[in-house]
Amino acid sequence: MTTCIIAEKPSVARDIARIVGATSKQDGYLEGNGYLVTWAMGHLITLAMPEAYGYVAYKAEDLPIRPNPFQLIVRQVRRDKEFVSDPSALKQLKVIRSCFDKADRIIVATDA
């Protein structure tokens, strides 16, 4: 049986991996002794900005903006004059997905 443990950040994942015996370093996770230990690097997913819902300018009459449903997007970074998906967040999300796909069970060891 393979257990995937996801931690809040790499340093916590390293501590957990040491305790469970996952000593083999891979790209974005540690593996061994029946465990895959990966991390989230803070907030990889965030709420979409108002522009995603069609609001191009803030007007008092539009507030509060309460979309139904809320849209979730990959963490964004600014490139020139626009925001794009953070390449490091995309890469780590793929690693997490791969670890989850390999696991029989998942332990979430992040902040509440």
Backbone hydrogen bonds, N-H to C=O, Kabsch-Sander energy under -0.5 kcal/mol:
donor,donor_aa,acceptor,acceptor_aa,energy
3,T,34,G,-2.7
4,C,105,R,-2.7
5,I,3,T,-0.5
5,I,36,L,-3.0
6,I,107,I,-2.4
7,A,5,I,-0.5
7,A,38,T,-2.6
8,E,109,A,-0.8
13,A,9,K,-2.1
14,R,10,P,-2.5
15,D,11,S,-1.7
16,I,12,V,-2.5
17,A,13,A,-2.9
18,R,14,R,-2.1
19,I,15,D,-1.7
20,V,16,I,-2.3
21,G,17,A,-1.3
22,A,17,A,-2.3
23,T,21,G,-1.2
24,S,31,E,-2.7
25,K,23,T,-0.7
26,Q,29,Y,-2.6
28,G,26,Q,-1.2
29,Y,26,Q,-0.6
30,L,37,V,-2.6
31,E,24,S,-2.5
32,G,35,Y,-2.1
35,Y,32,G,-1.8
36,L,3,T,-2.4
37,V,30,L,-3.1
38,T,5,I,-2.6
38,T,36,L,-0.6
39,W,28,G,-0.6
40,A,7,A,-1.7
42,G,8,E,-1.8
44,L,42,G,-0.9
46,T,73,I,-3.1
48,A,71,Q,-2.5
52,A,49,M,-2.0
53,Y,50,P,-1.8
54,G,51,E,-1.5
55,Y,50,P,-1.9
56,V,54,G,-0.8
59,K,57,A,-0.6
62,D,59,K,-1.8
63,L,59,K,-0.6
63,L,60,A,-1.1
66,R,64,P,-0.7
73,I,46,T,-3.0
75,R,44,L,-2.9
77,V,84,V,-2.8
79,R,82,E,-3.3
82,E,79,R,-2.3
84,V,77,V,-2.8
86,D,75,R,-3.0
90,L,86,D,-2.4
91,K,87,P,-2.3
92,Q,88,S,-2.2
93,L,89,A,-2.4
94,K,90,L,-1.8
95,V,91,K,-1.8
96,I,92,Q,-2.8
97,R,93,L,-2.4
98,S,94,K,-2.3
99,C,95,V,-2.6
100,F,96,I,-2.7
101,D,97,R,-2.4
102,K,98,S,-1.5
103,A,99,C,-1.0
103,A,100,F,-0.5
104,D,2,T,-3.1
105,R,2,T,-1.4
107,I,4,C,-3.2
108,V,106,I,-0.5
109,A,6,I,-3.0
109,A,107,I,-0.8
